[in-house]
Amino acid sequence: MRRILATSLLLSPLLLTAAAFASSPVIDASASTQAPRISTGVIPARLLHAASLTLPPAVAVTTPNDAEVVLKLNVDEQGKAQDVQVVRSINPAVDQRVVEAVRQFRWHPATLDKQAIPVELTLKVEVQH
């Protein structure tokens, strides 16, 4: 028992020194001189131009009034619709025409810190006739 007590008394100053050394703060000169980065946040894309869509009479008759096609698309840095995909369909003939029209849409691109960035959007297109 005395050996354990003597050993612990001999090692305790070493442990205290190690703990004090481990807890001392390290000062990084380069980190303290840099200004904090401030973000303006993401500003969403805005629609600038929407292409018109006309349905042939045969397709319009079979399409319910106020039907919606839901699309998923990416708006790139130039404001063009890319990777347009139908999420909810009315019918293939209407979907195809809606996708063609949306590909012609022009957008003001989304921005992050005043830099244009690509964003993914979900777009609901209401088809009225």
N, C-alpha and C positions, 0 to 999 in steps of 0.2 A: 504494500500500500504506500509505503514511504517512497519507493522508487517512482511510482506513478505520479505522486504529488511533486516530487523533485523534478521529474521530467516536464511536467506541465508548467511548473514555475520557471524552468529554464527556457521553454519554448514560447511562453506567453509574450515576451517582448518582441520576438520575431513576428508573431502573428499580428500584433498591434501595428508594427512598422509596415508590414505587408498590406494591411487593411487601409492604413493611412495613405500609402503610396497608390493603391488601387483607386481610392476615392478622390484623389486630387484632380481637378479639372484640367483638361487640355485646351489651350487657347489656339484656335486656328485663325491666323491673321487674315487670310484671304476671305474667310467666311464673314468676318466682322466688317470688312470694307465694302462688301457688295450690298447694293440697295435691294430691298425686298421686291420680288416680282409681283406686280399688281395686274390682275386680269380684268378685262372689260366684260368677260363672260361671252357666251355664245349668243349671237343674234341670229334668229332663224331666217331661213330663205323666204323671200317674198315673191309672189307671182307677178310678173310684169306683163306678160302677153299670153292669152289663152287662145288656142286655135278653135275655130268653130267646128261643129260636128253636125252633119246631116245624115239622117237615116233614110234609106229607101222606103217607099210606102209599104212594101211587103214586110219589111223587118219592123217598121214602126207599128203596124197593126198587131203584131204578135208580142210586142214589148209592153209590159204594164206601164201606165203613166207614173211618173215620179220614181222609177226604178233606180237603184244605185249599183254602180260598179265600184268596188274597192280595190285600189291598186297599191302596191309597194314599189317605190322607186328611189333612186339616188339622184340628188342634184349635185352636179360636179362644181368645180371651182369657177367654171365659165358660165354657170347658170343653165346648163342643159340637162334634161332628164335622161338618165341612164338606167339600164337594167330594170325596165318597167315590167312588173309581173302582176297578174290578176290574182287577187286574194279572194274576192267574192264576185261571182259571175252572174250576169243576167242570162245571156246565151252567147255562144261563140261568135255569131255575126256582129252583135253589138259590142262585145268585148274587144274584138279586133279593131273596130273603128275607134273606140275610145282610146285604146293603146296607141294607135297611129296619131290621134289628135294630141294626146298628152306628150308624145315624143317631140311635137312641134312647140310645146309651151316653152316660154323663156322666163327664167327666174333671176332675181337678184340673189346671188349666192349667200349662203350662211357665212358668218364671219366669227372668228375667235381672235381676240386681240387685234382687231382691224385687218386680219388676214383672211382671205376667202378659203373656206374649207368645204369638203364634200360632206353631205348629210343624207341620212336615210329618212324618207317621208312615207306616211300612209295617207293616201289621197282618196276621198270619196267623190265620185263624179255622179251627179244626179242627172239622169237622162229624162228630159221632158219632151213631150210632143203634143 
